[in-house]
Amino acid sequence: MILSTYVARRFLRMLVMIAAIFGAILFLIDVVEQIRRFSDENIGLSGAAGLSLLNITASFYSILPLITVLAGIALFLGLSRSSELVAIRASGRSGIRVLCAPAITAALAGMLAVAVLNPMVAATTKRYDDAVAQMRSGGGQTVSVGDNAVWLRQALPELDANGAETAGQVVIRASRASPDATTLYDATFMVYSPEIGPTRRIDAATARLTQGAWELTDTKEWPLTQPNPEAMARTAPRLELPTDLTAARIRDSFGRPEAIPVWQLPTFIQGLERAGFLPPSPTRSGPGGTGPARC
């Protein structure tokens, strides 16, 4: 037991040392990359360092198997150079027993990484993506999948009282969507003006994304700036609403898979299924009847 504890402690020390070295290398490389990538935004060294701290967690998490292998190699090289491995074998200890201590330590470290480090990677990845989107477009995530709805946000050019163009916002809610989110069902469009707040509400049976516009069908529109919006409401079989969204931008707004913690994957997948982004789970037949089968 004392020998196993000693070998495990040596392996853990090597693991932490190699992880620190790789983390420092990844940080320096990423700082240079962030400065090059966002040179037009003039983020400076401190801004690049902050983005790098958020960004390298995913890269560090992906190379943990390599770090573990290198820690094992460094451990046994160190034991061989100090003749400790020879002394252990000469004392009658089994080589397999010597391997058990670092193997168990590596397994525990892997479980800890999945349980603790994975949610941290997801949180930092999401914050990095939000920071990049904020710098490049002045807005956050375009698409959000809720429990029972799909939410989108877009900019909408509007004219103020002087005829100058101002950037309004449109918040879109839909009960379902196509897999690429270019077709929405039971959609509601809320148009916001930066000066007075909500100005229009449009309900549509379907909304299809085309080049530069949403094509709405079976619509009803309420002018929210009027004293009685319901009395002024109007219906139309078809309506177009300008948009700056594209299919590629919507796909990119879902973020990277690393931004989803492993503990939230079942809930996230169920939300995608309810929203229509994934096909429903197949039905499995068995001796006792039928029932939904989760893949």
N, C-alpha and C positions, 0 to 999 in steps of 0.2 A: 504493500500500500504506500509506503514511504517513497519507493522508487517510482511508482506510477504517478504520484503527486509531483515529484521532482521533474519527470519528463513532461508532464502536462503543463507545469509552470514554465518550463523552458520553451515549449511550443507556443504557449500563449504570449510570452515575451517576444518571440520572433514574429508572431502574427501581428502584434501591435506595432512593432518596429517597421516591418515591411509595409503595413497599411499606412503608417504616417509618412513614409518616404513616397509612396505612390500618390497619396493625397496631396503632398506638397508639389510634386511634379505636375499633377493634373491641374492644380490651382494656378501655377505659373503659366502653363500653356493656355489655360482658358482665359486668364486675364488678358494676355496678348490678343487672343481671338476676339474677346468682347470689345477691346479697344478698336481693333480693325473693323469689326462688324458694325459698330455704332459710332464710327468716326464722325458722321454727319450730325449726330445728336449732341456731340461734345459732352459725353458723360463723365469724362475725367477718370483718373486712376481710382478714386474711391468708389465711384459708381460702377466701374468695371469690376472691382474687387467684390462689391456686393452682389452683382449679377453672377460672378463666377462661383461665389459661395453657394448660391442657389442652384447653379447649373451642374456643378461637378458631383453632386450627390448621386445623381442617376448614373453617371459614368463610373463612379467609385463602386456603387452597388453592383453594377454589371461585371466588374473585374474581381469581385470577392472570391470566386473560385480560383482564379489565377493567384491571388494573394495567398490563399490557403495552401495551394500546391507549393509555392515558393517558400512559405514558412516551414512546411514539412521537409523540403530539401535542405533548407538552411539549418534546421534542427539536427538532422542526422549527419550533415557535414560537420557541424560543430562537435557532436558527440564522437565522431570518428577522429577528428583532429586532436581532441584532448584525450583520446584512448579510453574514454568513458564507455563507449559501446563495446570495446574489447573486454573491459573489466566486467561489464554486465553479463556478457555471454560467458566469460570464464567462470563467473559465479554460479552458473547453471540456470540462469534465467532464460526463458523461452523468447525467441525473437518475436513471435506473434504477440506475446504478452507485452513486450515493449511497444509494439505498434498500437495496442489497444488504447493506451493513454492519449496520444495525440489524435487518434481517430475519434474517440468519444468527445474530446475537447472541440474538435472541428465540427462534429455534429451539433453540439450544444451552441457553438458560435453561429452556425447556420440557422438554427431555430431562433436564436435571439435576433439575428439579422432580419428574418422574415417577420417576426412578431413586432419588433420595435423599429428597425431601420427602414423597412418597407413603407410604413405610414409616414415616416419623416421624409423619405424620398418623394412620395406622392405630394406632400404638402409643399415642399420646396420647389418641385417641378411646376406645380400649379401657380405658385407665386412668381416664378420666373416667366412663365408664359404670359401671365397677366401683366407683368412689368414690361415685357417686350411689346405686347399689344397696346399698352397705354402709351408707350413712347412712339410707336409707329402710326397708330391711327387715332390716338386720343380716346379710345374706348376700351372696354373690357371684352369679355367673352361674348361672342355673337349668339351662340346656341347654348341653351340649358335644358336638360331633361328633368322634369319634375316627376312626382309620383303619378299624376294623372294627366299631364299635359306637356307640351313642347313649347318652350319660350324662345323667341328670337328678338334681336334688337338691331335696328338699322338707323342710319341717318336719312333725313328727308329735307332737301332744299326747299325753303319757303321764302316768300317775299314779305318784307315788313311794310309799314305804312309809307315809307319813303321809296319803296320799290327796290330796296337793296335786298340781296339774297342772304338769308340767315339759315343756319343749320338746325332744323328741328330733329326730333327723335320719334321713332315709331316702335312701340312695343307690341309684339305679335304673340298671341297665345293660340294654340291649336290642340285639339284633343288627340289627333293622330297625325302622322306624317309618313311620306314615302321613305324608303331606305336612305336616299340621298338628301332628304329634307327639302327637295325642290317642289313638292306638292303637299299642301297642307289641307286638312279636313276639319270642318267646323271651326274656322279660324276667326279670331277677333283682332282687329287692328286699332290700336289706340295711338292717335297722333298728338304729340306734345310740341308746344311752341316754347322756346326758351324765355319768352316774355310773360305769357299768361297761363301756361300749363296746358292741360288737355283741351284740344280744340275740335277733334272729330273722333267718332267711333264708327267703325265699319265692321259688320258681321258678314261673313261669306261662307257658303257651303263648301267651296273649294277655292284654293289659291295656288296657282301654278306660276313658278318662277321662270320668266323669260329674260331676254336680253334687256336689262335695265328697268324692268317693271314686273310687278305682280299682276297676273290676270285673275281677277276675282269673278266668281259666278254666283248668281242668286244672292245679291248683296242687299243690305239695308244699312243706311248711313244716317247718323245722328249728328247734327251740328251742336256741339257742346257749349259753344259760346252764346247760343240763343237762350232766352228765358225759359222756353218750353221746348226742349229738344225733341220730344216725342211728336209734338204737333208739326214740327218742321222736318221730321224724318222722311226719307225718300228711299224707294227701292229701285233696283235696276238689275236686269238679267246679267249684265257684264259691266265690269269696271276695271280700270287700270290704275295702279298706284306706283309711282316711281320708286326705285330702290337702287342701292349701291351694292347689294349682295350678289354674289355669284355662287355657283355650285362648289367651286374650289374653295372659296372663302368659308362657306358653311362647313365643308369637310374639315378644313384646318381648325375651325373653332371648337371642334370636339376635343382638341388637345391630344397630348401623347398618352399612350396606355400607361406610362409610368406615373401619370398624375392621379391614378385611381388606387387607393390602398387595397391591399389584398383582402382585408376584412370587409370591404364595401363592394366587392365584385358581385356577389349574388344579388344584392339590392340594385346595383347599377344595371345588371343584365336584365332583371325583371322590369325595371323602368324603361329600358330600350325596347323590350318586347311589347309593353303596354303602349308605348308611343308609336310603334310600327316600324322602328328601325331594324328590328330583327324578326325573322319568322318565328311563329309560336313553336314551343317545344313539341316534338313528336309525341304521339300517343302510343303507349306501350301496351300490348295485349299480353295477358298472362293467364295462368290457370284460375286465378281468382277474379278475373274480370279485366277491365281496362282502367287506365289511369295515366295522368301526365307523367312523362319521363323527362327529367332534366338532364341535359348533356353536360 
